[in-house]
Every structure is written in C-alpha cells, then in structure tokens.
Amino acid sequence: MELTLLNPWGLTGLLSVPIIVLLHIFQRRTKTIVVSTLFLMPSLKTATTRGRTFTYFKSSPIFWLQILCALLLSFLLGKPALLFQRDVQDVIVVLDASASMSAYTDASLAHLQDIESAAAQTQWHLIAASPEQPTLYQGNDFSELANAFNEYSFVGSYRSPLPALRLARQLTQGQGRVIYVADHPPQDLPSDVEWLSIGEAKVNTGFTGMTIEQDEGTLIWKVLLRNYSDEQQKVTWHIRAGGSASEAFNADLLPGAARALSGTFPDNNQQITLVKEPDSFSLDDRLPIIRPIRKQLMAKVFTTDTGSSEMPWLNRLLNAAQVRLTEKYDADVVIYFTQSLPTHNDDPSRIVFLQQPDKQAPLAAGLKVLEQNTLTKKLDFNALITPKVDKVALTDTDTPLLWKEDVPIIFLRSRGYHQDLYFAVDPELSNLTRLPSFVILLNRYIESIRKSNVGYERSNTELGSLLRIPVPEAEVVLRHGGQSKTLSVRNGFVSLKASNTPGFFKVQSGKEPLLEAAAYFSDAREADLRQAESGAGLISSNKFLTQRKNSSEIMNTIIVILAFACLLGSWALIAKGAR
Amino acid sequence: MSANAEAEAAAARFSLPLRKEKQSGLAGNWTGTGIGSSVDFQDHRPYHPGDDPRYINWQAYARTGEYTMKLYREEVSPRVDILVDASASMFLEPDKKARTVELLCFCIASSLRAGTQPKAYTTKNKRIQLMDPKALTAGHVDALNTDDLAQLLPVEQVPWRNNSMRIIISDLLFIESPNRLIKHCITERSQTVFFVPWTQQEAQPSWIGDLELIDCETRSKRMQHVSDDLRKSYQDNYRKHFAAWHAAVKSRGAVLARIPSMGTLTEALLAHALPAGAVELWS
C-alpha cells in the first residue's frame, strides 16, 4: 500500500502554518482590567507588554489546534489517496523496427523494468512497429523481454508506429500501458502512449546506393561510400571474392560526403562483397553484390497468312525485355497476330494482336477510356489512332483495359491459370506500337509472366525484402549462411524474406537453383545516427497504482472530521477565554 | 428602584439587631442597661435623702417602717454609628456601589424607624468625615463619593460613641490583617456589625489569558498571564481572606455578613444578613 498525493499543489496550504505562528508571536495588546483584589492574585509569569509586539513563542492548546487544523486541511487539499499495487498489469512495448535501432541493441532497458513496481505481476508484450510481425515476446520475465529485444533483427526502413500503437492500445483495453521504444524522441504520439528513447549520436560510415549498369556489354557495379558524421573520416575497405580479398583501399571522406565506387565482376566470380572496417552500425559495413541474371523467357510468334512476319518493333521490344524468340513449343509466351481469336488451350500465356482484314479501313476517332489496372497504371493511350474496330464480345472473366467508345480494344482474357493479353488493334493499321504506353504495358505483362514462371535468376535485393518465387511442386529449400530451411509451397509459390544480414542466399528445389541473391542494406536514412538521442516519456509508476475507492474515502472523511474537531476546539477555547 | 426605595423596603422587613443587646444612651424607647424611669421594675435600695419620693416603696415601708426606693429600668434611645468605607474598591463596580449605598440607607432607615440616633461617617482624603445629619435624616445619601486616597480604613479616627452599635460597611479588601480594624471598632460594651458587600466578578473572576491588572486604589499595575490554575489560586486566597475575617470578627463577638451585590437588598439581607445575625426581622 502506498500513500500518495494526487494534487501536490494542494500542499501550498502549508503556507498558512507560518502565518499562524506569526499571529501567535505578534500578539494583540493585552486586556487591561481594573481590579479591587490584586493583592489576592498570586504573582507568577507575567504577560507581554503593550501593543502587538514580538514575544517569545508561547505554546497553547489553541495554537496547536490551529496548526493541526491547517496541516490537516493542507493534506486534504493535496487529495491523498491510498494506492495499492494492481494484481496484474499489462505492458506492451512497441519497438521501432527500423534498421538504425540495430546500433543500440545493447542499450539498457532498465527504465522499463522500473514499471514492474506498479503491480504484483507484470505481463510484458514486445511487438515491433510493423503490425504484420508476430509478437516478439509475451510473458512476465523482463530479462526474457530484454533478450528478445537484443536478438531482434532491425533491418527495415522507418515506418509510422501509429498502427502498431493503435493495436497495442486495443489490446490493453485502456487498462495497461503502451510504451514506444525508439532511438530518438518520437513526435506526435497519442497522449496515452509513453516512450523511451535509447539512442545516442554515433559516427557511422558505410556502403549504400548499389546499382548495376551495362557498359558495352560489361556489367559495372556502382556503390556509394558515405560519411554520416560531422567530422572527416578515413575509411579503409576492400573487396572479397571467391574467398580472397583485394588490397585495402583508403578513402578520406569529408563530413556528410559520399564517394562513388565502381568496378566489374571478376571473370570467374559471380559474387563479390565490399567490406570496410566495422563500426557501431554494422549493416552497411558489408555490401554483397551478385552478378544479376534475369529469369529467361522465350516467346514464339504466330502470324496469319495475311500478316507480315517481319516486325522489327516486336524484336526490339522482346530484346529489351530479354525475351528470346524460339520456334519450340515450350515457349513461355506465344504471340499471335491473327484475324480470329485463338481457340486452343494448350498455350502458355498469350499476347494476341487481332488483325483487321480490311487494310484500307479509314481511321476513326473515338473517346478512349483506360481502366484501372496494375498493367495500365499511369499509362496514356489518348494518342492512339486506330480505324473502326470490330467489337469483341467480352466474357465474364475478361478484364478490359482500354475502351474506344464501347469497343474493348485492349483486354485480358482468363484461361485457366493464365491471363492472356489481347489487342483488338491491328498494329499495322494504327500507331499502337509507337506509343510509349504500349511498350510499358507489354513490358509489364511480360514481367508478370516472368514472375510467375519457374526459372533460375540472380538478383540483388534489400535486406528483409519480401520475395515471392514461383516454384515447382517439390521441396524448396532456402540456404543462407551455411544453414538450410525448408520453405512451404502455396499455390505454386514460396514467400520468404531476404536475409536480415548482408550476405548471399539461395533458394533451390532439389538440386535445381531457383534464386541466387545478395541481400544488402540500402536505406541511407537509417544509417545516419546523428539525430539519435536518449530520453524518456514514462509516467511515474505511482500514477498507475490502483486507488481503492473505499479506503481513500474513509481516510478523507476522517481527515475532515479531525480538522473540524480542531477548529471547534480552538473556537471553544477562544470563547472560553473571552468569557 | 432607587437606593432609598430599596432601603425602605428592606427596613420594612428587617431591622438592625438592636434588641439583642442591652442598650445605653439618651432617653428613648429601648430598655437601657441602667436605672431609669421606665415602668419595668428592676430592684430595691434604701432611701437616700434627695431621692425622688415618687419611687419610695410605701408597701415595703408599711411592712418594715423603713424607706425603700423602687428601681425601674432605664429607657434609652440607642446610638448607632455607621462607618462607610469610601475607598475606590467599594465603588469599582456599579452593582457594588449601589449595594453600598443601599446598605447605608438601610442602616439609616432602620435606625430611624427604631428611634435611634444614627451617625454616619465616611472617609475623605484619608480622613473620617461625618456625613450631613440632615441629609441622613431626609434619607439623601446619594451623594456618597469615592475617596480616591483611601486605602486603609482609618477606623482609629472614628469618634465612636460609647456603647453605640457600630455598623461598618466595607468590602474588607485590605491587604492588612483584621487586627487593627477590630481593635478600633469592637469593644466589650459595643455591638459591631460588619456589612461586607461583594460582587461575583471579584469572587469568581472570568479573567483568562494575558492581562494588565491595575489595582483600583493603589493604581499599581501588573502584567499577568492568568491561567485556570492561577484563577483557582486566586479564589483560594479570596476564600481564605474572608475566612480569616470571619474568624477574627467572631472571636470578638461581632457579626459579619457578606452581602452580595446581585439581586435586591431585601433578598440579600434575607439570605445572608439574617442568618448571620446582622439584621433582625422587624416587628
């Protein structure tokens, strides 16, 4: 049990105590009485002399009653409350899951542990600011919570914690406490959310901004080496490839400066790693790079007799999309140029260009309306000029993408697991192939096929990024850092996150590799630790102690009665003296 | 009711205790202690030449052949001497002053009713002063004034008449012992009555706290913190003071009656003077 004052400002009533003391010290003029029996009065202590003068303090029951009354009323104004520990309290700790927190995993959470004093038992919940992540810890052992915090992989970009905080507040149902832990004092938190900042400004240098370009058939990697501090830094780095390391390179970086590094892949190595000396933020001290290879797609082209088979625009487009033309039937996509709709179903994905028989058909104007679709996002076909197009009857499973008046001129048609792309526009009779939106649309469609096709690819991805890989119906294994993990296949895909630490990982089905990737840190905002600082916005645990209503009311009633008793006693004594 | 009216009302019921003792004085209606010409036979003695032949006991001569004189009680008019203490303490409180005047008026009125010859003395400038007999006879005693200088009653200056009834109206609030006053007031052949007016405030004062006490007669000041204990001590001293006076007066055969200033004079005399023998019922 604990006695506390809910309104400490009420104790300003204690200022009345010195006033009472002064009133008793500076006493009134003594009463003068003419008597006839003075000789019968024993001569003892004398009273004060004339006037309201200073005299040594003289204790009297009236004085002490008045002092006691002032003390009791001041105490009452302070709103005393008897507080008891709750039996159980829920505390939900929401972590800022951004990568910058990785520099502070060894920070002390002692401030949080003080919260345990507010209840006999504390039920801790540790969640990340990303609501989709599972609970990191749930239990009543604070040391386990601290371990879970230390072991958590902070890799992502900063995300607003508000959704996670809302969820946390719903979980507490207004009874528990929600505490947001970050590396800098947060802004604009809800008023009932507390916070703890465990960061401190640190010097950091690291790799960022990796790109791979092709220069005359040679892949060039480019990386920035950046100084995230306010002082000049000297950075030493080297390249590791195939188990060997290059010579060390030095770079002097001015405050806030970045230096571009570039190079090629060794002939016998598809993987390299840029390594610098470690510092407080380790995620950007290593940058693995893998020579990328896109998943191979093959396309087969069918044309009608009436059409020309020479389509340079198609060759350029397929070449840019890295789609290889083939005559084999195991193409990934079949491109039709036909006057009638294909009817067989054994094709993989289709791109169909419906040709018009009348090659002399005049061009016709018409309002064009673009449907909202991922393939048509931010595209513009207003410049498309076509002759009058025969209307194609859409089925229930078709998805129109572009209308000309009431005629669907670009649409998707579902066919089993495939969605075929149809153009009811003859490329020869229109300017379709010259529109940038057409090229983008076609590339998007081809990429959607690439993504859904099982095949081998190599890519560079950011730490912790979500990957969805089409796989055959077989066991799929993720290999990373010498460890293997079987992935679950769902609807022909596996979903996984890229590793949380810079490095290489592989997804394979049996012995067939499906993906080889390099995961690297790329968010420069998280690497800048200059703004980190410590602080706390925690409410005193006393505020969360439960007030047992009856106990406080009884106590306050007793105080009131005692105060009144003191007042009445003081008045009675004064009146008695006056008489 | 004015003091005279109160006194007359009290004198109608009570009288001074003149019947208790054998009186002496000029010719009057009271039986004196000597031989006089009243009808009350007292004694015989042989005839001496020059005796009044009206008092010869002829029956005794017839029996004895010798001249014998009859002796009758003396009928006298008693003398009443009244001394009024005019010190400041007697007039400190209006009630006490009024009671003092009433007592004086009562004594005068009672004396006159009884056919006595009252004389009243008061003090002025520490000296005894006879009060105006005409005013006393007319009952005009309202002009009794405070003698600011009087602190001790100068009883030795009072020309007491021989064998007079001596009435002393005083609050007896003297620091001195009773001996001096008793010595000069009380004799074997005189009857002395003390009427002692008092007030509730002096008997049971309500003083409390820090006070400046000024003596009404000496004007001396004392800063006194009066507590309940001190007040109790004062009341004890007050009680002892008057107990000593009672004992001293009683031991000399005099009468002392403490007359409260509260209530009417008649009530006060009935309750306090009559039981003490300071007054008698008038008949």
HADDOCK unambig.tbl for C-alpha pairs under 7 A between the chains (distance, minus, plus):
assign (segid A and resid 30 and name CA) (segid B and resid 210 and name CA) 5.55 0.50 0.50
assign (segid A and resid 30 and name CA) (segid B and resid 211 and name CA) 5.16 0.50 0.50
assign (segid A and resid 30 and name CA) (segid B and resid 212 and name CA) 6.24 0.50 0.50
assign (segid A and resid 31 and name CA) (segid B and resid 210 and name CA) 6.84 0.50 0.50
assign (segid A and resid 31 and name CA) (segid B and resid 211 and name CA) 4.82 0.50 0.50
assign (segid A and resid 31 and name CA) (segid B and resid 212 and name CA) 5.87 0.50 0.50
assign (segid A and resid 32 and name CA) (segid B and resid 211 and name CA) 5.78 0.50 0.50
assign (segid A and resid 32 and name CA) (segid B and resid 212 and name CA) 4.48 0.50 0.50
assign (segid A and resid 32 and name CA) (segid B and resid 213 and name CA) 5.94 0.50 0.50
assign (segid A and resid 33 and name CA) (segid B and resid 212 and name CA) 6.13 0.50 0.50
assign (segid A and resid 33 and name CA) (segid B and resid 213 and name CA) 5.06 0.50 0.50
assign (segid A and resid 33 and name CA) (segid B and resid 214 and name CA) 6.16 0.50 0.50
assign (segid A and resid 34 and name CA) (segid B and resid 213 and name CA) 5.82 0.50 0.50
assign (segid A and resid 34 and name CA) (segid B and resid 214 and name CA) 4.60 0.50 0.50
assign (segid A and resid 34 and name CA) (segid B and resid 215 and name CA) 5.82 0.50 0.50
assign (segid A and resid 34 and name CA) (segid B and resid 216 and name CA) 5.68 0.50 0.50
assign (segid A and resid 35 and name CA) (segid B and resid 213 and name CA) 6.56 0.50 0.50
assign (segid A and resid 35 and name CA) (segid B and resid 214 and name CA) 5.98 0.50 0.50
assign (segid A and resid 35 and name CA) (segid B and resid 215 and name CA) 5.24 0.50 0.50
assign (segid A and resid 35 and name CA) (segid B and resid 216 and name CA) 5.70 0.50 0.50
assign (segid A and resid 36 and name CA) (segid B and resid 89 and name CA) 5.16 0.50 0.50
assign (segid A and resid 36 and name CA) (segid B and resid 215 and name CA) 5.72 0.50 0.50
assign (segid A and resid 36 and name CA) (segid B and resid 216 and name CA) 5.52 0.50 0.50
assign (segid A and resid 37 and name CA) (segid B and resid 173 and name CA) 6.72 0.50 0.50
assign (segid A and resid 37 and name CA) (segid B and resid 202 and name CA) 6.76 0.50 0.50
assign (segid A and resid 38 and name CA) (segid B and resid 215 and name CA) 5.78 0.50 0.50
assign (segid A and resid 39 and name CA) (segid B and resid 175 and name CA) 6.51 0.50 0.50
assign (segid A and resid 40 and name CA) (segid B and resid 234 and name CA) 5.84 0.50 0.50
assign (segid A and resid 40 and name CA) (segid B and resid 237 and name CA) 5.74 0.50 0.50
assign (segid A and resid 40 and name CA) (segid B and resid 238 and name CA) 6.25 0.50 0.50
assign (segid A and resid 41 and name CA) (segid B and resid 234 and name CA) 5.01 0.50 0.50
assign (segid A and resid 42 and name CA) (segid B and resid 230 and name CA) 6.98 0.50 0.50
assign (segid A and resid 42 and name CA) (segid B and resid 233 and name CA) 6.95 0.50 0.50
assign (segid A and resid 42 and name CA) (segid B and resid 234 and name CA) 6.46 0.50 0.50
assign (segid A and resid 45 and name CA) (segid B and resid 224 and name CA) 6.51 0.50 0.50
assign (segid A and resid 45 and name CA) (segid B and resid 225 and name CA) 6.22 0.50 0.50
assign (segid A and resid 46 and name CA) (segid B and resid 223 and name CA) 5.01 0.50 0.50
assign (segid A and resid 46 and name CA) (segid B and resid 224 and name CA) 4.35 0.50 0.50
assign (segid A and resid 46 and name CA) (segid B and resid 225 and name CA) 5.44 0.50 0.50
assign (segid A and resid 47 and name CA) (segid B and resid 210 and name CA) 5.04 0.50 0.50
assign (segid A and resid 47 and name CA) (segid B and resid 211 and name CA) 6.52 0.50 0.50
assign (segid A and resid 47 and name CA) (segid B and resid 223 and name CA) 4.91 0.50 0.50
assign (segid A and resid 47 and name CA) (segid B and resid 224 and name CA) 4.76 0.50 0.50
assign (segid A and resid 47 and name CA) (segid B and resid 225 and name CA) 4.74 0.50 0.50
assign (segid A and resid 48 and name CA) (segid B and resid 223 and name CA) 6.88 0.50 0.50
assign (segid A and resid 577 and name CA) (segid B and resid 208 and name CA) 5.31 0.50 0.50
assign (segid A and resid 577 and name CA) (segid B and resid 209 and name CA) 6.66 0.50 0.50
assign (segid A and resid 579 and name CA) (segid B and resid 206 and name CA) 6.05 0.50 0.50
